[in-house]
Amino acid sequence: MLEFLRPIALFDTWLYLGLGLVALFFIRIIWLARRDRVRSIFTLERENANTRMTRAFIGLMIVLSLALGVYYLSVITPTIVPPPQETPTPTPLLVLPDTPTPPPLLPTPTPSPTPTPTLPPPTFEVEIPPTPTPNAPPAGGQTPNCPNPNARITQPGTGARVSGVIQISGAATVDNFDYYKFEFRPLGGEWSFIQSYDNAVLGGVLGSWNTGTASPGEYEFRLVVVDTIGNYPEPCVIRLIVQ
């Protein structure tokens, strides 16, 4: 009845390895959540980081409990479940019949060669793949009027009509730079976090935003540049129309 415990003792090394990998995964989640909580400015971001940290800690405790259970079962299994005794397999005696004498071989007739018709060389058709059409840039929009030149958006323009994944260009750099992030919200709503970046940009591509995650409508999009003590200049805010 306890034979199901034997595989745990036989494969305990693989079980420890698998549980160790899962434990490393939860430890990494705890580390990332703690970093996000330290960098968070808004209460909602800190609450999300605390929730992820709590769930990862519970998962880590479960993995450690399973590892202790495997160790306990691998120690007690040999004492309560003796190894099966090997039963010798009898070797049967085989009596081979007499080998029959084969009939004499007759000469094999040689067939006359048949001329092989010559086939024309095959003709291959080369199919030229169609040239992909690049994504069109955002339609319309005016040059954004950002209050701080070190935290500015140059593309897309304010009032632009966008869809799919759009590219954000501009600059993001302050004294004692720590990171910058993108946020968006419907008009009059609360800001939602999109993505953060750790490298300052003097001028060029800042990142991208998949507008497919938002419902069609008019939104405010902003760039926030944060220094090492949590201060940031006035963000650059533009309006975008998601189609």
Residue pairs with C-beta under 8 A, 6 or more apart in sequence:
2 77
2 80
2 81
3 81
5 73
5 77
5 80
5 81
6 77
6 81
8 15
8 70
8 73
8 74
8 77
9 73
9 74
9 77
9 78
12 70
12 71
12 74
15 70
16 67
16 70
19 63
19 66
19 67
19 70
20 67
22 59
22 63
23 60
23 63
23 64
23 67
26 56
26 57
26 59
26 60
26 63
27 56
27 60
29 52
29 53
29 55
29 56
30 53
30 56
30 57
30 60
32 52
33 49
33 50
33 52
33 53
33 56
34 49
34 53
36 45
36 48
36 49
36 52
37 45
37 46
37 49
37 50
37 53
39 178
39 179
39 196
39 226
40 46
40 49
41 224
41 226
41 230
41 232
42 191
44 190
44 193
45 193
135 164
137 155
137 156
138 155
138 156
138 157
138 160
138 161
138 162
138 166
138 240
139 160
139 161
139 162
140 157
140 159
140 160
140 161
141 156
141 157
141 158
141 159
141 160
141 161
142 157
142 158
142 159
143 154
143 157
143 158
144 152
144 153
144 154
144 157
144 158
144 236
144 238
145 158
146 152
146 153
146 170
146 223
146 236
147 233
147 234
147 236
148 225
148 233
148 234
148 236
149 171
150 171
150 172
150 173
150 174
150 225
150 233
151 171
151 172
151 174
151 180
151 223
151 224
151 225
151 232
151 233
151 234
151 235
151 236
152 170
152 171
152 223
152 236
153 168
153 169
153 170
153 206
153 221
153 223
153 236
153 238
154 169
154 170
154 171
155 167
155 168
155 169
155 170
156 162
156 166
156 168
156 238
156 240
157 238
158 238
158 239
158 240
159 238
159 239
159 240
159 241
160 240
160 241
161 240
161 241
161 243
162 211
162 240
162 241
162 242
162 243
163 211
163 212
163 242
163 243
164 210
164 211
164 212
165 208
165 209
165 210
165 211
165 212
166 208
166 209
166 211
167 205
167 207
167 208
168 182
168 205
168 206
168 207
168 208
168 209
168 223
169 204
169 205
169 206
170 201
170 203
170 206
170 223
170 236
171 201
171 202
171 203
171 204
171 206
172 180
172 197
172 200
172 201
172 206
172 223
172 225
173 200
173 201
173 202
173 225
174 200
174 225
174 226
174 227
174 232
174 233
175 227
176 227
176 228
176 229
177 200
177 225
177 227
177 228
178 198
178 226
178 227
178 228
179 196
179 197
179 198
179 226
180 196
180 197
180 200
180 201
180 206
180 223
180 224
180 225
180 226
181 193
181 194
181 195
181 196
181 197
181 223
181 224
181 226
182 193
182 194
182 195
182 196
182 206
182 207
182 209
182 221
182 222
182 223
183 191
183 192
183 193
183 194
183 221
183 222
183 224
184 191
184 192
184 194
184 209
184 214
184 219
184 220
184 221
184 222
184 240
185 191
185 192
185 219
185 220
186 217
186 218
186 219
186 220
187 218
187 219
187 220
191 222
194 209
195 207
195 209
197 206
197 207
206 223
209 221
211 240
211 242
214 242
215 242
216 242
216 243
217 241
217 242
218 239
218 240
218 241
218 242
219 239
219 240
219 241
219 242
220 237
220 238
220 239
220 240
221 237
221 238
221 239
221 240
222 235
222 236
222 237
222 238
223 235
223 236
224 232
224 235
225 232
225 233
225 235
226 232
